[in-house]
Amino acid sequence: MTSRILVTIATLTFLAACGGGGGGSPTTDAPAPQPPPTADPMPTSQSAFTSDPATTHDALGNAATARPAFGSVTQSSSVNVSGVSTDAAQVTRQGSTVALRVRRQNGGSFSLNTAQHLVEASAVSVSPVTGRAWQDGILFDYTSNSLTVMRGAIDYSSTDVTDWMAGGYWLHVRGDWANAHVSAVEVGAFVDGPEISGPANVPLTGTATYNGIAAGLYGLEAASDVSGVPAGTVELGEYDGVFRARADFGRGTVSASITNIYVDAIAITPDGTVYDASGSSASQLHFGAAPISSNGTFTGTSVTATDPRFSSLRAQGSWGGRFSTIDDASGDPRLLAGTHGGTVTTPGGTEVQFIGAHFGATPDF
């Protein structure tokens, strides 16, 4: 369920450069408790953002190999921002307001909340992962020299305000829109919620499967081996897919995959042409066995990719997460959630970088 964050950024930056501006305003018909919202796709615009995609591509590459950090689970990085490597993201709920705050290692921070930065809340639906309530969407804020966008979702109980989990990803961009220049980019993914904020009771025997979803941001820099695309074309967009994980508690490891991937993207050719690059992808991502710690956290560095269009792919990256502090009906942690990132290179030199969040639950949730 992609929302074209990057196209939204392009449009908003274009409006700012033309004299528009201002932050989002809350809708009047959003249900309570109000979760992170959603936005309809906006038309692609030649803009300050799309004129300088390399900075965002570099930031994605830095985040792709950053190790997930714990409190919540956060995986992020930046380009041209002093003192930032992996930030710490925190989601809070107070009444009808949901807020995301990202604290940098250099002491700075930025935040977004549904009371001030809501675009449009999606309708309440049934979670595709847990069967609880589910809403997803987008928050944004921008000025003449900065723009912050967060794509997120919340999976929650309609009767217990303490029973919820949120996840998503963000971009924080600074630049001179009037002169079509991006100077700094921060990018990251996160998951947070009460039941993944403390030690989990991890079994010592048995196995469990976790089925869910994954989504994130990606950037592609094409070489000559991508059919129909000029070498040097940069593609920027979002992806989502089916997430599956298997925990082997006896071995103390967990592995996972993302399949059925769909991308919603724009591409910028070397001559500045911008076109839509959305569609299903044949690629699959695989995350090798990561050791599970005694408190239920896990981090791994085995990331591989497959695609029938290429004989082989070289990949590197990092992934991790936390198990739930609540057991399912079988006595296993009822969900796991985390972040992932990687860089994939084709034999001809095309490079894809991605950063995202994943979330899965057991059949006995």
C-alpha positions as CSV (number, residue, x, y, z in Angstrom):
1,M,0.0,0.0,0.0
2,T,2.5,2.6,-1.1
3,S,1.7,6.3,-1.0
4,R,4.3,7.8,-3.3
5,I,6.2,9.7,-0.6
6,L,8.9,10.7,-3.0
7,V,6.4,12.1,-5.6
8,T,4.7,13.9,-2.7
9,I,8.1,15.5,-1.7
10,A,8.7,16.5,-5.3
11,T,5.3,18.2,-5.6
12,L,5.6,20.0,-2.2
13,T,9.1,21.2,-3.0
14,F,7.9,22.4,-6.3
15,L,5.1,24.4,-4.6
16,A,7.6,25.8,-2.1
17,A,9.8,27.0,-4.9
18,C,6.9,28.6,-6.6
19,G,5.9,30.5,-3.5
20,G,3.5,28.1,-1.9
21,G,4.1,26.6,1.5
22,G,2.8,25.7,4.9
23,G,2.3,22.5,6.8
24,G,-0.5,20.0,6.6
25,S,-3.7,20.4,8.4
26,P,-5.8,17.8,10.1
27,T,-8.9,16.4,8.5
28,T,-12.2,16.8,10.2
29,D,-13.6,13.3,9.6
30,A,-10.7,11.2,10.9
31,P,-11.8,8.5,13.5
32,A,-10.4,8.5,17.0
33,P,-8.0,7.3,18.2
34,Q,-6.3,9.0,15.3
35,P,-3.4,7.1,13.7
36,P,-0.7,8.1,11.3
37,P,-2.6,9.2,8.1
38,T,-2.4,8.5,4.4
39,A,-2.1,10.6,1.3
40,D,-3.5,10.1,-2.2
41,P,-0.8,10.0,-4.9
42,M,0.2,13.5,-6.2
43,P,1.3,14.1,-9.8
44,T,5.1,14.0,-10.5
45,S,6.7,17.4,-10.8
46,Q,10.1,18.5,-12.0
47,S,11.4,20.0,-8.7
48,A,14.2,20.7,-6.4
49,F,14.0,17.2,-5.0
50,T,14.1,15.4,-8.3
51,S,16.8,17.6,-9.7
52,D,19.3,16.3,-7.0
53,P,18.4,12.6,-6.4
54,A,22.0,11.6,-5.7
55,T,22.0,13.0,-2.1
56,T,19.0,10.9,-1.2
57,H,20.5,7.8,-2.9
58,D,23.7,8.3,-0.8
59,A,21.6,8.6,2.4
60,L,19.8,5.4,1.6
61,G,23.1,3.6,1.1
62,N,24.3,4.7,4.5
63,A,21.2,3.6,6.2
64,A,21.1,0.3,4.3
65,T,24.1,-1.1,6.2
66,A,23.5,0.7,9.5
67,R,22.9,-1.7,12.4
68,P,19.4,-1.5,13.9
69,A,19.4,0.3,17.3
70,F,17.2,-0.7,20.2
71,G,14.8,1.0,22.5
72,S,12.2,0.9,19.8
73,V,13.9,-0.5,16.7
74,T,15.4,2.2,14.5
75,Q,17.7,2.0,11.5
76,S,18.8,5.2,9.8
77,S,21.5,7.4,8.5
78,S,22.2,10.6,6.6
79,V,24.3,12.7,4.2
80,N,25.7,16.1,5.1
81,V,24.3,16.1,8.7
82,S,27.0,16.2,11.3
83,G,27.0,13.7,14.1
84,V,24.2,11.5,12.9
85,S,24.5,7.8,12.3
86,T,21.6,5.8,13.8
87,D,18.9,7.9,15.3
88,A,16.3,6.9,17.9
89,A,12.6,7.1,16.8
90,Q,9.8,7.0,19.3
91,V,6.0,6.9,18.8
92,T,3.6,8.1,21.4
93,R,-0.2,8.1,21.6
94,Q,-2.0,10.7,23.7
95,G,-5.8,10.8,23.3
96,S,-6.5,11.1,19.5
97,T,-2.9,12.3,18.7
98,V,-0.1,10.0,17.5
99,A,3.4,11.5,17.3
100,L,6.7,10.5,16.0
101,R,9.9,12.0,17.4
102,V,13.3,11.3,16.0
103,R,16.3,12.1,18.2
104,R,19.7,12.5,16.6
105,Q,23.0,11.3,18.1
106,N,24.2,14.9,17.8
107,G,21.5,16.1,20.2
108,G,19.1,17.5,17.6
109,S,15.6,16.2,16.9
110,F,12.5,16.6,14.8
111,S,8.9,15.5,15.2
112,L,5.6,15.0,13.5
113,N,2.2,14.5,14.9
114,T,-1.3,13.9,13.6
115,A,-2.7,17.1,15.3
116,Q,-0.5,19.4,13.2
117,H,0.9,17.4,10.2
118,L,-1.9,15.2,9.1
119,V,-2.6,14.9,5.4
120,E,-5.6,12.5,5.4
121,A,-6.4,9.6,7.6
122,S,-7.3,6.3,5.9
123,A,-10.4,4.5,6.9
124,V,-10.2,2.0,9.8
125,S,-9.8,-1.5,8.4
126,V,-8.9,-5.0,9.6
127,S,-5.2,-5.5,10.1
128,P,-3.8,-7.9,7.4
129,V,-1.4,-9.1,10.1
130,T,-3.2,-9.5,13.4
131,G,-6.9,-9.0,12.8
132,R,-6.9,-5.9,15.0
133,A,-7.8,-2.4,13.8
134,W,-5.4,-1.0,11.2
135,Q,-4.8,2.4,9.6
136,D,-1.9,3.7,7.6
137,G,-0.8,7.0,6.1
138,I,1.5,9.9,5.8
139,L,2.5,13.0,7.9
140,F,4.5,15.9,6.5
141,D,5.8,19.3,7.3
142,Y,7.8,21.7,5.2
143,T,9.3,25.2,5.2
144,S,11.3,27.2,2.7
145,N,14.4,25.2,3.5
146,S,13.3,21.9,5.1
147,L,10.8,19.1,4.5
148,T,9.9,16.1,6.7
149,V,7.8,13.2,5.5
150,M,6.8,10.1,7.5
151,R,5.0,7.1,6.0
152,G,3.6,4.9,8.8
153,A,0.9,2.5,10.0
154,I,-0.6,1.6,13.3
155,D,-2.0,-1.9,14.3
156,Y,-4.1,-1.6,17.4
157,S,-6.8,-2.9,19.7
158,S,-10.1,-1.0,19.5
159,T,-10.7,-1.7,23.2
160,D,-7.3,-1.4,24.9
161,V,-5.4,1.8,24.3
162,T,-2.1,0.2,25.5
163,D,-2.3,-2.6,22.9
164,W,-0.8,-1.2,19.7
165,M,2.3,-1.3,17.4
166,A,3.4,1.3,14.9
167,G,6.0,1.2,12.2
168,G,7.2,3.1,9.1
169,Y,9.9,5.2,7.6
170,W,10.9,8.8,7.1
171,L,12.8,11.3,5.1
172,H,14.0,14.7,6.4
173,V,15.4,16.9,3.6
174,R,17.1,20.3,3.8
175,G,17.9,22.5,0.9
176,D,17.5,25.7,-1.1
177,W,14.3,25.0,-3.0
178,A,14.4,28.3,-5.0
179,N,17.7,27.3,-6.5
180,A,16.8,23.6,-6.9
181,H,19.4,22.2,-4.5
182,V,19.2,19.5,-1.8
183,S,21.9,20.0,0.8
184,A,21.2,17.3,3.4
185,V,19.1,14.2,3.7
186,E,18.2,12.0,6.7
187,V,16.4,8.7,6.1
188,G,15.3,5.9,8.4
189,A,12.9,3.2,9.3
190,F,11.3,2.3,12.7
191,V,8.9,0.1,14.7
192,D,7.7,0.9,18.2
193,G,4.9,-0.1,20.6
194,P,4.4,-1.2,24.2
195,E,4.9,-4.9,23.6
196,I,8.2,-4.5,21.7
197,S,9.7,-2.1,24.3
198,G,10.8,-4.6,26.9
199,P,12.4,-8.1,27.2
200,A,10.5,-11.0,25.6
201,N,10.1,-14.4,27.1
202,V,11.8,-16.4,24.3
203,P,11.2,-20.2,24.3
204,L,14.3,-22.5,24.4
205,T,12.7,-25.1,22.1
206,G,10.4,-25.4,19.2
207,T,9.8,-23.2,16.1
208,A,7.3,-20.5,15.1
209,T,6.3,-18.8,11.9
210,Y,5.5,-15.1,11.5
211,N,3.5,-13.8,8.5
212,G,3.1,-10.1,7.7
213,I,4.1,-7.2,5.6
214,A,7.2,-5.1,4.9
215,A,7.6,-1.7,3.3
216,G,10.2,1.0,2.8
217,L,12.1,3.4,0.6
218,Y,14.6,2.4,-2.1
219,G,16.9,4.0,-4.7
220,L,18.3,2.5,-7.9
221,E,21.1,3.8,-10.0
222,A,21.1,2.1,-13.4
223,A,24.1,0.8,-15.3
224,S,24.0,-0.4,-18.9
225,D,22.5,-3.8,-17.9
226,V,19.0,-2.5,-17.2
227,S,16.9,-3.0,-20.3
228,G,15.2,0.1,-21.8
229,V,16.7,2.5,-19.2
230,P,19.6,4.9,-20.0
231,A,22.7,4.3,-17.9
232,G,22.9,6.8,-15.1
233,T,19.1,6.9,-14.5
234,V,18.2,7.2,-10.9
235,E,15.0,5.7,-9.6
236,L,13.5,6.6,-6.2
237,G,10.4,5.2,-4.6
238,E,8.7,3.0,-2.1
239,Y,8.2,-0.7,-2.0
240,D,6.0,-3.1,-0.1
241,G,5.8,-6.9,0.0
242,V,4.9,-10.0,1.9
243,F,7.1,-10.6,4.9
244,R,7.6,-14.1,6.3
245,A,9.9,-15.1,9.2
246,R,10.7,-18.4,10.9
247,A,12.1,-18.6,14.4
248,D,14.0,-21.7,15.5
249,F,14.0,-21.3,19.2
250,G,16.0,-24.5,19.7
251,R,18.8,-23.1,17.6
252,G,18.3,-19.6,18.9
253,T,18.0,-18.0,15.4
254,V,15.4,-16.3,13.2
255,S,15.4,-15.9,9.4
256,A,13.1,-14.1,7.0
257,S,12.2,-13.1,3.4
258,I,10.3,-10.4,1.5
259,T,8.5,-11.5,-1.6
260,N,5.6,-10.3,-3.9
261,I,7.2,-6.9,-4.0
262,Y,5.5,-3.9,-5.6
263,V,7.3,-0.6,-6.2
264,D,5.8,2.9,-6.5
265,A,8.5,5.1,-7.9
266,I,9.7,7.9,-10.2
267,A,12.8,7.8,-12.3
268,I,15.1,10.6,-13.4
269,T,17.2,10.1,-16.5
270,P,20.6,11.9,-16.9
271,D,19.0,14.5,-19.2
272,G,16.4,15.4,-16.4
273,T,13.4,13.5,-17.8
274,V,11.1,12.3,-15.0
275,Y,8.8,9.3,-15.6
276,D,6.7,6.8,-13.6
277,A,8.5,3.6,-12.7
278,S,5.8,1.8,-10.7
279,G,4.9,-1.9,-10.9
280,S,5.5,-5.4,-9.6
281,S,9.0,-6.5,-9.1
282,A,10.4,-10.0,-9.7
283,S,13.0,-9.4,-7.0
284,Q,13.0,-11.2,-3.6
285,L,14.9,-10.3,-0.5
286,H,16.2,-12.9,2.0
287,F,17.6,-12.4,5.5
288,G,19.8,-15.1,6.9
289,A,19.8,-16.6,10.4
290,A,20.2,-13.9,13.0
291,P,20.9,-14.9,16.6
292,I,18.2,-14.3,19.1
293,S,19.4,-12.7,22.4
294,S,18.1,-13.6,25.8
295,N,15.9,-10.5,25.9
296,G,14.2,-11.2,22.5
297,T,16.2,-8.8,20.3
298,F,18.0,-10.0,17.1
299,T,20.4,-8.5,14.6
300,G,21.8,-10.1,11.5
301,T,24.1,-9.1,8.6
302,S,23.1,-11.9,6.1
303,V,21.2,-10.2,3.3
304,T,20.8,-11.8,-0.2
305,A,18.6,-11.0,-3.2
306,T,17.3,-13.0,-6.2
307,D,15.9,-11.7,-9.5
308,P,15.3,-13.9,-12.6
309,R,16.6,-11.1,-14.9
310,F,20.1,-11.5,-13.5
311,S,22.4,-14.5,-13.2
312,S,23.7,-13.4,-9.8
313,L,23.3,-10.5,-7.4
314,R,25.7,-9.3,-4.8
315,A,24.1,-8.0,-1.6
316,Q,25.1,-6.7,1.8
317,G,23.1,-5.1,4.6
318,S,21.7,-5.5,8.0
319,W,18.4,-6.4,9.6
320,G,16.9,-6.9,13.1
321,G,14.0,-6.6,15.4
322,R,12.3,-7.6,18.6
323,F,9.9,-10.3,19.7
324,S,6.7,-9.5,21.5
325,T,6.5,-9.6,25.3
326,I,3.1,-11.2,24.9
327,D,2.7,-14.9,24.1
328,D,0.2,-16.4,21.6
329,A,-2.1,-19.3,22.3
330,S,0.8,-21.7,21.7
331,G,3.1,-20.1,24.1
332,D,5.4,-18.4,21.5
333,P,5.9,-14.6,21.2
334,R,2.8,-13.5,19.2
335,L,4.6,-11.1,16.9
336,L,8.0,-9.8,15.8
337,A,8.8,-6.4,14.3
338,G,11.9,-4.7,13.1
339,T,13.8,-3.0,10.3
340,H,16.0,-4.0,7.4
341,G,18.2,-2.5,4.8
342,G,20.6,-3.5,2.1
343,T,22.6,-2.7,-1.1
344,V,22.1,-5.0,-4.1
345,T,24.5,-4.8,-7.1
346,T,23.9,-6.5,-10.4
347,P,26.8,-8.0,-12.5
348,G,26.7,-5.0,-14.7
349,G,26.9,-2.5,-11.9
350,T,23.3,-1.4,-11.3
351,E,22.9,-0.6,-7.6
352,V,19.8,-0.8,-5.5
353,Q,19.6,0.5,-1.9
354,F,16.7,0.0,0.4
355,I,15.6,0.7,4.0
356,G,12.3,-0.4,5.5
357,A,10.3,-1.9,8.4
358,H,8.7,-5.3,8.8
359,F,6.0,-6.8,11.0
360,G,4.7,-10.3,11.4
361,A,2.4,-12.3,13.7
362,T,1.9,-16.0,14.4
363,P,-1.3,-17.8,13.2
364,D,-2.3,-18.1,16.9
365,F,-2.1,-14.4,17.6
